[in-house]
Amino acid sequence: MLVRTHFLFGIVLALFFLPLVTHPFWFVPLVLFTSLLPDVDSMHSLLGRSMWFRPFQWLTKHRGFLHSLTFCIIISFLLVLFFPLVAFPFFLGYTGHLLLDAFTVEGIRPWWPGKDEWKGSITTGSSMETGFFYGLILISLALGVVRFF
């Protein structure tokens, strides 16, 4: 999926879960950031272009370990232990990204290093993804209206 679709899905997730959190000031930006984070393993991604994330590209391939629930659960567990306020928004944004990528033809290997793959039929950047993106716009507008009016 394209960065705009991941980001918009992060907005939908943040708006949906916003009533359940005690620190909305931190929650929304963290969900949005982590909805883009798995793609740091690609130098073509928004975050992956940063030199800060270059070591991830040297150590992993795109849609490898960083695109797995294995990695997400390990990091979420560590965050629960040391930074509990960050754990839920991290988990939410990160798994949202993985879920969307599981719908693409490239898919993901959710239980890395296992060989099982979750794949869908959406080609990244296709008209099908564009339609999904516009659907997310409608959902985010509806959630925004419900939450703020």
Phi and psi in radians as a Rosetta constraint file:
Dihedral C 1 N 2 CA 2 C 2 CIRCULARHARMONIC -1.380 0.35
Dihedral N 2 CA 2 C 2 N 3 CIRCULARHARMONIC 2.793 0.35
Dihedral C 2 N 3 CA 3 C 3 CIRCULARHARMONIC -1.008 0.35
Dihedral N 3 CA 3 C 3 N 4 CIRCULARHARMONIC -0.650 0.35
Dihedral C 3 N 4 CA 4 C 4 CIRCULARHARMONIC -1.130 0.35
Dihedral N 4 CA 4 C 4 N 5 CIRCULARHARMONIC -0.634 0.35
Dihedral C 4 N 5 CA 5 C 5 CIRCULARHARMONIC -1.241 0.35
Dihedral N 5 CA 5 C 5 N 6 CIRCULARHARMONIC -0.746 0.35
Dihedral C 5 N 6 CA 6 C 6 CIRCULARHARMONIC -1.079 0.35
Dihedral N 6 CA 6 C 6 N 7 CIRCULARHARMONIC -0.772 0.35
Dihedral C 6 N 7 CA 7 C 7 CIRCULARHARMONIC -1.115 0.35
Dihedral N 7 CA 7 C 7 N 8 CIRCULARHARMONIC -0.775 0.35
Dihedral C 7 N 8 CA 8 C 8 CIRCULARHARMONIC -1.166 0.35
Dihedral N 8 CA 8 C 8 N 9 CIRCULARHARMONIC -0.645 0.35
Dihedral C 8 N 9 CA 9 C 9 CIRCULARHARMONIC -1.135 0.35
Dihedral N 9 CA 9 C 9 N 10 CIRCULARHARMONIC -0.629 0.35
Dihedral C 9 N 10 CA 10 C 10 CIRCULARHARMONIC -1.062 0.35
Dihedral N 10 CA 10 C 10 N 11 CIRCULARHARMONIC -0.701 0.35
Dihedral C 10 N 11 CA 11 C 11 CIRCULARHARMONIC -1.094 0.35
Dihedral N 11 CA 11 C 11 N 12 CIRCULARHARMONIC -0.785 0.35
Dihedral C 11 N 12 CA 12 C 12 CIRCULARHARMONIC -1.040 0.35
Dihedral N 12 CA 12 C 12 N 13 CIRCULARHARMONIC -0.834 0.35
Dihedral C 12 N 13 CA 13 C 13 CIRCULARHARMONIC -1.086 0.35
Dihedral N 13 CA 13 C 13 N 14 CIRCULARHARMONIC -0.765 0.35
Dihedral C 13 N 14 CA 14 C 14 CIRCULARHARMONIC -1.097 0.35
Dihedral N 14 CA 14 C 14 N 15 CIRCULARHARMONIC -0.779 0.35
Dihedral C 14 N 15 CA 15 C 15 CIRCULARHARMONIC -1.130 0.35
Dihedral N 15 CA 15 C 15 N 16 CIRCULARHARMONIC -0.679 0.35
Dihedral C 15 N 16 CA 16 C 16 CIRCULARHARMONIC -1.135 0.35
Dihedral N 16 CA 16 C 16 N 17 CIRCULARHARMONIC -0.750 0.35
Dihedral C 16 N 17 CA 17 C 17 CIRCULARHARMONIC -1.621 0.35
Dihedral N 17 CA 17 C 17 N 18 CIRCULARHARMONIC -0.071 0.35
Dihedral C 17 N 18 CA 18 C 18 CIRCULARHARMONIC -0.922 0.35
Dihedral N 18 CA 18 C 18 N 19 CIRCULARHARMONIC -0.740 0.35
Dihedral C 18 N 19 CA 19 C 19 CIRCULARHARMONIC -1.112 0.35
Dihedral N 19 CA 19 C 19 N 20 CIRCULARHARMONIC -0.274 0.35
Dihedral C 19 N 20 CA 20 C 20 CIRCULARHARMONIC -1.628 0.35
Dihedral N 20 CA 20 C 20 N 21 CIRCULARHARMONIC -0.122 0.35
Dihedral C 20 N 21 CA 21 C 21 CIRCULARHARMONIC -1.808 0.35
Dihedral N 21 CA 21 C 21 N 22 CIRCULARHARMONIC 2.681 0.35
Dihedral C 21 N 22 CA 22 C 22 CIRCULARHARMONIC -1.694 0.35
Dihedral N 22 CA 22 C 22 N 23 CIRCULARHARMONIC -0.265 0.35
Dihedral C 22 N 23 CA 23 C 23 CIRCULARHARMONIC -2.230 0.35
Dihedral N 23 CA 23 C 23 N 24 CIRCULARHARMONIC 1.246 0.35
Dihedral C 23 N 24 CA 24 C 24 CIRCULARHARMONIC -1.105 0.35
Dihedral N 24 CA 24 C 24 N 25 CIRCULARHARMONIC -0.465 0.35
Dihedral C 24 N 25 CA 25 C 25 CIRCULARHARMONIC -1.055 0.35
Dihedral N 25 CA 25 C 25 N 26 CIRCULARHARMONIC -0.664 0.35
Dihedral C 25 N 26 CA 26 C 26 CIRCULARHARMONIC -1.550 0.35
Dihedral N 26 CA 26 C 26 N 27 CIRCULARHARMONIC -0.582 0.35
Dihedral C 26 N 27 CA 27 C 27 CIRCULARHARMONIC -1.061 0.35
Dihedral N 27 CA 27 C 27 N 28 CIRCULARHARMONIC -0.936 0.35
Dihedral C 27 N 28 CA 28 C 28 CIRCULARHARMONIC -1.077 0.35
Dihedral N 28 CA 28 C 28 N 29 CIRCULARHARMONIC -0.902 0.35
Dihedral C 28 N 29 CA 29 C 29 CIRCULARHARMONIC -1.068 0.35
Dihedral N 29 CA 29 C 29 N 30 CIRCULARHARMONIC -0.617 0.35
Dihedral C 29 N 30 CA 30 C 30 CIRCULARHARMONIC -1.200 0.35
Dihedral N 30 CA 30 C 30 N 31 CIRCULARHARMONIC -0.708 0.35
Dihedral C 30 N 31 CA 31 C 31 CIRCULARHARMONIC -1.093 0.35
Dihedral N 31 CA 31 C 31 N 32 CIRCULARHARMONIC -0.771 0.35
Dihedral C 31 N 32 CA 32 C 32 CIRCULARHARMONIC -1.128 0.35
Dihedral N 32 CA 32 C 32 N 33 CIRCULARHARMONIC -0.758 0.35
Dihedral C 32 N 33 CA 33 C 33 CIRCULARHARMONIC -1.107 0.35
Dihedral N 33 CA 33 C 33 N 34 CIRCULARHARMONIC -0.823 0.35
Dihedral C 33 N 34 CA 34 C 34 CIRCULARHARMONIC -1.292 0.35
Dihedral N 34 CA 34 C 34 N 35 CIRCULARHARMONIC -0.288 0.35
Dihedral C 34 N 35 CA 35 C 35 CIRCULARHARMONIC -1.245 0.35
Dihedral N 35 CA 35 C 35 N 36 CIRCULARHARMONIC -0.256 0.35
Dihedral C 35 N 36 CA 36 C 36 CIRCULARHARMONIC -1.844 0.35
Dihedral N 36 CA 36 C 36 N 37 CIRCULARHARMONIC -0.269 0.35
Dihedral C 36 N 37 CA 37 C 37 CIRCULARHARMONIC -1.068 0.35
Dihedral N 37 CA 37 C 37 N 38 CIRCULARHARMONIC -0.689 0.35
Dihedral C 37 N 38 CA 38 C 38 CIRCULARHARMONIC -1.016 0.35
Dihedral N 38 CA 38 C 38 N 39 CIRCULARHARMONIC -0.415 0.35
Dihedral C 38 N 39 CA 39 C 39 CIRCULARHARMONIC -1.437 0.35
Dihedral N 39 CA 39 C 39 N 40 CIRCULARHARMONIC 0.136 0.35
Dihedral C 39 N 40 CA 40 C 40 CIRCULARHARMONIC -1.135 0.35
Dihedral N 40 CA 40 C 40 N 41 CIRCULARHARMONIC -0.233 0.35
Dihedral C 40 N 41 CA 41 C 41 CIRCULARHARMONIC -1.371 0.35
Dihedral N 41 CA 41 C 41 N 42 CIRCULARHARMONIC 0.050 0.35
Dihedral C 41 N 42 CA 42 C 42 CIRCULARHARMONIC -2.147 0.35
Dihedral N 42 CA 42 C 42 N 43 CIRCULARHARMONIC 2.214 0.35
Dihedral C 42 N 43 CA 43 C 43 CIRCULARHARMONIC -1.281 0.35
Dihedral N 43 CA 43 C 43 N 44 CIRCULARHARMONIC -0.094 0.35
Dihedral C 43 N 44 CA 44 C 44 CIRCULARHARMONIC -1.607 0.35
Dihedral N 44 CA 44 C 44 N 45 CIRCULARHARMONIC -0.087 0.35
Dihedral C 44 N 45 CA 45 C 45 CIRCULARHARMONIC -1.483 0.35
Dihedral N 45 CA 45 C 45 N 46 CIRCULARHARMONIC 2.870 0.35
Dihedral C 45 N 46 CA 46 C 46 CIRCULARHARMONIC -1.004 0.35
Dihedral N 46 CA 46 C 46 N 47 CIRCULARHARMONIC -0.916 0.35
Dihedral C 46 N 47 CA 47 C 47 CIRCULARHARMONIC -1.339 0.35
Dihedral N 47 CA 47 C 47 N 48 CIRCULARHARMONIC -0.554 0.35
Dihedral C 47 N 48 CA 48 C 48 CIRCULARHARMONIC -1.143 0.35
Dihedral N 48 CA 48 C 48 N 49 CIRCULARHARMONIC -0.319 0.35
Dihedral C 48 N 49 CA 49 C 49 CIRCULARHARMONIC -1.266 0.35
Dihedral N 49 CA 49 C 49 N 50 CIRCULARHARMONIC -0.341 0.35
Dihedral C 49 N 50 CA 50 C 50 CIRCULARHARMONIC -1.270 0.35
Dihedral N 50 CA 50 C 50 N 51 CIRCULARHARMONIC 2.437 0.35
Dihedral C 50 N 51 CA 51 C 51 CIRCULARHARMONIC -1.085 0.35
Dihedral N 51 CA 51 C 51 N 52 CIRCULARHARMONIC -0.443 0.35
Dihedral C 51 N 52 CA 52 C 52 CIRCULARHARMONIC -1.064 0.35
Dihedral N 52 CA 52 C 52 N 53 CIRCULARHARMONIC -0.535 0.35
Dihedral C 52 N 53 CA 53 C 53 CIRCULARHARMONIC -1.752 0.35
Dihedral N 53 CA 53 C 53 N 54 CIRCULARHARMONIC 0.006 0.35
Dihedral C 53 N 54 CA 54 C 54 CIRCULARHARMONIC -0.989 0.35
Dihedral N 54 CA 54 C 54 N 55 CIRCULARHARMONIC -0.679 0.35
Dihedral C 54 N 55 CA 55 C 55 CIRCULARHARMONIC -1.012 0.35
Dihedral N 55 CA 55 C 55 N 56 CIRCULARHARMONIC -0.548 0.35
Dihedral C 55 N 56 CA 56 C 56 CIRCULARHARMONIC -1.117 0.35
Dihedral N 56 CA 56 C 56 N 57 CIRCULARHARMONIC -0.607 0.35
Dihedral C 56 N 57 CA 57 C 57 CIRCULARHARMONIC -1.273 0.35
Dihedral N 57 CA 57 C 57 N 58 CIRCULARHARMONIC -0.494 0.35
Dihedral C 57 N 58 CA 58 C 58 CIRCULARHARMONIC -1.313 0.35
Dihedral N 58 CA 58 C 58 N 59 CIRCULARHARMONIC -0.551 0.35
Dihedral C 58 N 59 CA 59 C 59 CIRCULARHARMONIC -1.645 0.35
Dihedral N 59 CA 59 C 59 N 60 CIRCULARHARMONIC -0.393 0.35
Dihedral C 59 N 60 CA 60 C 60 CIRCULARHARMONIC -2.365 0.35
Dihedral N 60 CA 60 C 60 N 61 CIRCULARHARMONIC 2.820 0.35
Dihedral C 60 N 61 CA 61 C 61 CIRCULARHARMONIC -1.721 0.35
Dihedral N 61 CA 61 C 61 N 62 CIRCULARHARMONIC 2.810 0.35
Dihedral C 61 N 62 CA 62 C 62 CIRCULARHARMONIC -1.109 0.35
Dihedral N 62 CA 62 C 62 N 63 CIRCULARHARMONIC 2.368 0.35
Dihedral C 62 N 63 CA 63 C 63 CIRCULARHARMONIC 1.093 0.35
Dihedral N 63 CA 63 C 63 N 64 CIRCULARHARMONIC 0.600 0.35
Dihedral C 63 N 64 CA 64 C 64 CIRCULARHARMONIC -1.763 0.35
Dihedral N 64 CA 64 C 64 N 65 CIRCULARHARMONIC -2.262 0.35
Dihedral C 64 N 65 CA 65 C 65 CIRCULARHARMONIC -0.960 0.35
Dihedral N 65 CA 65 C 65 N 66 CIRCULARHARMONIC -0.717 0.35
Dihedral C 65 N 66 CA 66 C 66 CIRCULARHARMONIC -1.210 0.35
Dihedral N 66 CA 66 C 66 N 67 CIRCULARHARMONIC -0.323 0.35
Dihedral C 66 N 67 CA 67 C 67 CIRCULARHARMONIC -1.751 0.35
Dihedral N 67 CA 67 C 67 N 68 CIRCULARHARMONIC 0.741 0.35
Dihedral C 67 N 68 CA 68 C 68 CIRCULARHARMONIC -2.290 0.35
Dihedral N 68 CA 68 C 68 N 69 CIRCULARHARMONIC 2.637 0.35
Dihedral C 68 N 69 CA 69 C 69 CIRCULARHARMONIC -1.192 0.35
Dihedral N 69 CA 69 C 69 N 70 CIRCULARHARMONIC -0.445 0.35
Dihedral C 69 N 70 CA 70 C 70 CIRCULARHARMONIC -0.980 0.35
Dihedral N 70 CA 70 C 70 N 71 CIRCULARHARMONIC -0.923 0.35
Dihedral C 70 N 71 CA 71 C 71 CIRCULARHARMONIC -1.092 0.35
Dihedral N 71 CA 71 C 71 N 72 CIRCULARHARMONIC -0.800 0.35
Dihedral C 71 N 72 CA 72 C 72 CIRCULARHARMONIC -1.025 0.35
Dihedral N 72 CA 72 C 72 N 73 CIRCULARHARMONIC -0.770 0.35
Dihedral C 72 N 73 CA 73 C 73 CIRCULARHARMONIC -1.208 0.35
Dihedral N 73 CA 73 C 73 N 74 CIRCULARHARMONIC -0.708 0.35
Dihedral C 73 N 74 CA 74 C 74 CIRCULARHARMONIC -1.061 0.35
Dihedral N 74 CA 74 C 74 N 75 CIRCULARHARMONIC -0.860 0.35
Dihedral C 74 N 75 CA 75 C 75 CIRCULARHARMONIC -1.157 0.35
Dihedral N 75 CA 75 C 75 N 76 CIRCULARHARMONIC -0.715 0.35
Dihedral C 75 N 76 CA 76 C 76 CIRCULARHARMONIC -1.064 0.35
Dihedral N 76 CA 76 C 76 N 77 CIRCULARHARMONIC -0.724 0.35
Dihedral C 76 N 77 CA 77 C 77 CIRCULARHARMONIC -1.082 0.35
Dihedral N 77 CA 77 C 77 N 78 CIRCULARHARMONIC -0.792 0.35
Dihedral C 77 N 78 CA 78 C 78 CIRCULARHARMONIC -1.093 0.35
Dihedral N 78 CA 78 C 78 N 79 CIRCULARHARMONIC -0.673 0.35
Dihedral C 78 N 79 CA 79 C 79 CIRCULARHARMONIC -1.163 0.35
Dihedral N 79 CA 79 C 79 N 80 CIRCULARHARMONIC -0.661 0.35
Dihedral C 79 N 80 CA 80 C 80 CIRCULARHARMONIC -1.041 0.35
Dihedral N 80 CA 80 C 80 N 81 CIRCULARHARMONIC -0.683 0.35
Dihedral C 80 N 81 CA 81 C 81 CIRCULARHARMONIC -1.248 0.35
Dihedral N 81 CA 81 C 81 N 82 CIRCULARHARMONIC -0.711 0.35
Dihedral C 81 N 82 CA 82 C 82 CIRCULARHARMONIC -1.925 0.35
Dihedral N 82 CA 82 C 82 N 83 CIRCULARHARMONIC -0.515 0.35
Dihedral C 82 N 83 CA 83 C 83 CIRCULARHARMONIC -2.431 0.35
Dihedral N 83 CA 83 C 83 N 84 CIRCULARHARMONIC 1.216 0.35
Dihedral C 83 N 84 CA 84 C 84 CIRCULARHARMONIC -1.009 0.35
Dihedral N 84 CA 84 C 84 N 85 CIRCULARHARMONIC -0.554 0.35
Dihedral C 84 N 85 CA 85 C 85 CIRCULARHARMONIC -1.184 0.35
Dihedral N 85 CA 85 C 85 N 86 CIRCULARHARMONIC -0.377 0.35
Dihedral C 85 N 86 CA 86 C 86 CIRCULARHARMONIC -1.572 0.35
Dihedral N 86 CA 86 C 86 N 87 CIRCULARHARMONIC -0.366 0.35
Dihedral C 86 N 87 CA 87 C 87 CIRCULARHARMONIC -1.055 0.35
Dihedral N 87 CA 87 C 87 N 88 CIRCULARHARMONIC -0.879 0.35
Dihedral C 87 N 88 CA 88 C 88 CIRCULARHARMONIC -1.160 0.35
Dihedral N 88 CA 88 C 88 N 89 CIRCULARHARMONIC -0.844 0.35
Dihedral C 88 N 89 CA 89 C 89 CIRCULARHARMONIC -1.093 0.35
Dihedral N 89 CA 89 C 89 N 90 CIRCULARHARMONIC -0.614 0.35
Dihedral C 89 N 90 CA 90 C 90 CIRCULARHARMONIC -1.063 0.35
Dihedral N 90 CA 90 C 90 N 91 CIRCULARHARMONIC -0.916 0.35
Dihedral C 90 N 91 CA 91 C 91 CIRCULARHARMONIC -1.037 0.35
Dihedral N 91 CA 91 C 91 N 92 CIRCULARHARMONIC -0.753 0.35
Dihedral C 91 N 92 CA 92 C 92 CIRCULARHARMONIC -1.120 0.35
Dihedral N 92 CA 92 C 92 N 93 CIRCULARHARMONIC -0.903 0.35
Dihedral C 92 N 93 CA 93 C 93 CIRCULARHARMONIC -1.146 0.35
Dihedral N 93 CA 93 C 93 N 94 CIRCULARHARMONIC -0.727 0.35
Dihedral C 93 N 94 CA 94 C 94 CIRCULARHARMONIC -1.175 0.35
Dihedral N 94 CA 94 C 94 N 95 CIRCULARHARMONIC -0.826 0.35
Dihedral C 94 N 95 CA 95 C 95 CIRCULARHARMONIC -1.189 0.35
Dihedral N 95 CA 95 C 95 N 96 CIRCULARHARMONIC -0.542 0.35
Dihedral C 95 N 96 CA 96 C 96 CIRCULARHARMONIC -1.052 0.35
Dihedral N 96 CA 96 C 96 N 97 CIRCULARHARMONIC -0.758 0.35
Dihedral C 96 N 97 CA 97 C 97 CIRCULARHARMONIC -1.070 0.35
Dihedral N 97 CA 97 C 97 N 98 CIRCULARHARMONIC -0.828 0.35
Dihedral C 97 N 98 CA 98 C 98 CIRCULARHARMONIC -1.083 0.35
Dihedral N 98 CA 98 C 98 N 99 CIRCULARHARMONIC -0.706 0.35
Dihedral C 98 N 99 CA 99 C 99 CIRCULARHARMONIC -1.046 0.35
Dihedral N 99 CA 99 C 99 N 100 CIRCULARHARMONIC -0.814 0.35
Dihedral C 99 N 100 CA 100 C 100 CIRCULARHARMONIC -1.096 0.35
Dihedral N 100 CA 100 C 100 N 101 CIRCULARHARMONIC -0.751 0.35
Dihedral C 100 N 101 CA 101 C 101 CIRCULARHARMONIC -1.168 0.35
Dihedral N 101 CA 101 C 101 N 102 CIRCULARHARMONIC -0.434 0.35
Dihedral C 101 N 102 CA 102 C 102 CIRCULARHARMONIC -1.203 0.35
Dihedral N 102 CA 102 C 102 N 103 CIRCULARHARMONIC -0.343 0.35
Dihedral C 102 N 103 CA 103 C 103 CIRCULARHARMONIC -1.491 0.35
Dihedral N 103 CA 103 C 103 N 104 CIRCULARHARMONIC -0.082 0.35
Dihedral C 103 N 104 CA 104 C 104 CIRCULARHARMONIC -1.596 0.35
Dihedral N 104 CA 104 C 104 N 105 CIRCULARHARMONIC 2.832 0.35
Dihedral C 104 N 105 CA 105 C 105 CIRCULARHARMONIC -1.160 0.35
Dihedral N 105 CA 105 C 105 N 106 CIRCULARHARMONIC -0.446 0.35
Dihedral C 105 N 106 CA 106 C 106 CIRCULARHARMONIC -1.268 0.35
Dihedral N 106 CA 106 C 106 N 107 CIRCULARHARMONIC -0.600 0.35
Dihedral C 106 N 107 CA 107 C 107 CIRCULARHARMONIC 1.136 0.35
Dihedral N 107 CA 107 C 107 N 108 CIRCULARHARMONIC -2.985 0.35
Dihedral C 107 N 108 CA 108 C 108 CIRCULARHARMONIC -2.422 0.35
Dihedral N 108 CA 108 C 108 N 109 CIRCULARHARMONIC 2.826 0.35
Dihedral C 108 N 109 CA 109 C 109 CIRCULARHARMONIC -1.861 0.35
Dihedral N 109 CA 109 C 109 N 110 CIRCULARHARMONIC 1.619 0.35
Dihedral C 109 N 110 CA 110 C 110 CIRCULARHARMONIC -1.116 0.35
Dihedral N 110 CA 110 C 110 N 111 CIRCULARHARMONIC -0.608 0.35
Dihedral C 110 N 111 CA 111 C 111 CIRCULARHARMONIC -1.926 0.35
Dihedral N 111 CA 111 C 111 N 112 CIRCULARHARMONIC 0.881 0.35
Dihedral C 111 N 112 CA 112 C 112 CIRCULARHARMONIC -0.880 0.35
Dihedral N 112 CA 112 C 112 N 113 CIRCULARHARMONIC 2.379 0.35
Dihedral C 112 N 113 CA 113 C 113 CIRCULARHARMONIC -1.531 0.35
Dihedral N 113 CA 113 C 113 N 114 CIRCULARHARMONIC 0.163 0.35
Dihedral C 113 N 114 CA 114 C 114 CIRCULARHARMONIC -1.025 0.35
Dihedral N 114 CA 114 C 114 N 115 CIRCULARHARMONIC 2.787 0.35
Dihedral C 114 N 115 CA 115 C 115 CIRCULARHARMONIC -1.611 0.35
Dihedral N 115 CA 115 C 115 N 116 CIRCULARHARMONIC -0.164 0.35
Dihedral C 115 N 116 CA 116 C 116 CIRCULARHARMONIC -1.028 0.35
Dihedral N 116 CA 116 C 116 N 117 CIRCULARHARMONIC 2.379 0.35
Dihedral C 116 N 117 CA 117 C 117 CIRCULARHARMONIC -2.148 0.35
Dihedral N 117 CA 117 C 117 N 118 CIRCULARHARMONIC 2.493 0.35
Dihedral C 117 N 118 CA 118 C 118 CIRCULARHARMONIC -1.893 0.35
Dihedral N 118 CA 118 C 118 N 119 CIRCULARHARMONIC 2.088 0.35
Dihedral C 118 N 119 CA 119 C 119 CIRCULARHARMONIC -2.321 0.35
Dihedral N 119 CA 119 C 119 N 120 CIRCULARHARMONIC 2.622 0.35
Dihedral C 119 N 120 CA 120 C 120 CIRCULARHARMONIC -2.133 0.35
Dihedral N 120 CA 120 C 120 N 121 CIRCULARHARMONIC -2.715 0.35
Dihedral C 120 N 121 CA 121 C 121 CIRCULARHARMONIC -2.097 0.35
Dihedral N 121 CA 121 C 121 N 122 CIRCULARHARMONIC 0.127 0.35
Dihedral C 121 N 122 CA 122 C 122 CIRCULARHARMONIC -1.546 0.35
Dihedral N 122 CA 122 C 122 N 123 CIRCULARHARMONIC 2.216 0.35
Dihedral C 122 N 123 CA 123 C 123 CIRCULARHARMONIC -1.573 0.35
Dihedral N 123 CA 123 C 123 N 124 CIRCULARHARMONIC 2.297 0.35
Dihedral C 123 N 124 CA 124 C 124 CIRCULARHARMONIC -0.991 0.35
Dihedral N 124 CA 124 C 124 N 125 CIRCULARHARMONIC 2.230 0.35
Dihedral C 124 N 125 CA 125 C 125 CIRCULARHARMONIC 1.447 0.35
Dihedral N 125 CA 125 C 125 N 126 CIRCULARHARMONIC 0.061 0.35
Dihedral C 125 N 126 CA 126 C 126 CIRCULARHARMONIC -1.379 0.35
Dihedral N 126 CA 126 C 126 N 127 CIRCULARHARMONIC 3.015 0.35
Dihedral C 126 N 127 CA 127 C 127 CIRCULARHARMONIC -1.137 0.35
Dihedral N 127 CA 127 C 127 N 128 CIRCULARHARMONIC -0.498 0.35
Dihedral C 127 N 128 CA 128 C 128 CIRCULARHARMONIC -1.150 0.35
Dihedral N 128 CA 128 C 128 N 129 CIRCULARHARMONIC -0.744 0.35
Dihedral C 128 N 129 CA 129 C 129 CIRCULARHARMONIC -1.149 0.35
Dihedral N 129 CA 129 C 129 N 130 CIRCULARHARMONIC -0.685 0.35
Dihedral C 129 N 130 CA 130 C 130 CIRCULARHARMONIC -1.056 0.35
Dihedral N 130 CA 130 C 130 N 131 CIRCULARHARMONIC -0.752 0.35
Dihedral C 130 N 131 CA 131 C 131 CIRCULARHARMONIC -1.072 0.35
Dihedral N 131 CA 131 C 131 N 132 CIRCULARHARMONIC -0.727 0.35
Dihedral C 131 N 132 CA 132 C 132 CIRCULARHARMONIC -1.080 0.35
Dihedral N 132 CA 132 C 132 N 133 CIRCULARHARMONIC -0.736 0.35
Dihedral C 132 N 133 CA 133 C 133 CIRCULARHARMONIC -1.034 0.35
Dihedral N 133 CA 133 C 133 N 134 CIRCULARHARMONIC -0.808 0.35
Dihedral C 133 N 134 CA 134 C 134 CIRCULARHARMONIC -1.159 0.35
Dihedral N 134 CA 134 C 134 N 135 CIRCULARHARMONIC -0.574 0.35
Dihedral C 134 N 135 CA 135 C 135 CIRCULARHARMONIC -1.108 0.35
Dihedral N 135 CA 135 C 135 N 136 CIRCULARHARMONIC -0.694 0.35
Dihedral C 135 N 136 CA 136 C 136 CIRCULARHARMONIC -1.132 0.35
Dihedral N 136 CA 136 C 136 N 137 CIRCULARHARMONIC -0.597 0.35
Dihedral C 136 N 137 CA 137 C 137 CIRCULARHARMONIC -1.061 0.35
Dihedral N 137 CA 137 C 137 N 138 CIRCULARHARMONIC -0.803 0.35
Dihedral C 137 N 138 CA 138 C 138 CIRCULARHARMONIC -1.093 0.35
Dihedral N 138 CA 138 C 138 N 139 CIRCULARHARMONIC -0.739 0.35
Dihedral C 138 N 139 CA 139 C 139 CIRCULARHARMONIC -1.117 0.35
Dihedral N 139 CA 139 C 139 N 140 CIRCULARHARMONIC -0.761 0.35
Dihedral C 139 N 140 CA 140 C 140 CIRCULARHARMONIC -1.150 0.35
Dihedral N 140 CA 140 C 140 N 141 CIRCULARHARMONIC -0.658 0.35
Dihedral C 140 N 141 CA 141 C 141 CIRCULARHARMONIC -1.123 0.35
Dihedral N 141 CA 141 C 141 N 142 CIRCULARHARMONIC -0.748 0.35
Dihedral C 141 N 142 CA 142 C 142 CIRCULARHARMONIC -1.107 0.35
Dihedral N 142 CA 142 C 142 N 143 CIRCULARHARMONIC -0.769 0.35
Dihedral C 142 N 143 CA 143 C 143 CIRCULARHARMONIC -1.136 0.35
Dihedral N 143 CA 143 C 143 N 144 CIRCULARHARMONIC -0.673 0.35
Dihedral C 143 N 144 CA 144 C 144 CIRCULARHARMONIC -1.080 0.35
Dihedral N 144 CA 144 C 144 N 145 CIRCULARHARMONIC -0.746 0.35
Dihedral C 144 N 145 CA 145 C 145 CIRCULARHARMONIC -1.114 0.35
Dihedral N 145 CA 145 C 145 N 146 CIRCULARHARMONIC -0.795 0.35
Dihedral C 145 N 146 CA 146 C 146 CIRCULARHARMONIC -1.120 0.35
Dihedral N 146 CA 146 C 146 N 147 CIRCULARHARMONIC -0.699 0.35
Dihedral C 146 N 147 CA 147 C 147 CIRCULARHARMONIC -1.353 0.35
Dihedral N 147 CA 147 C 147 N 148 CIRCULARHARMONIC -0.585 0.35
Dihedral C 147 N 148 CA 148 C 148 CIRCULARHARMONIC -2.002 0.35
Dihedral N 148 CA 148 C 148 N 149 CIRCULARHARMONIC -0.045 0.35
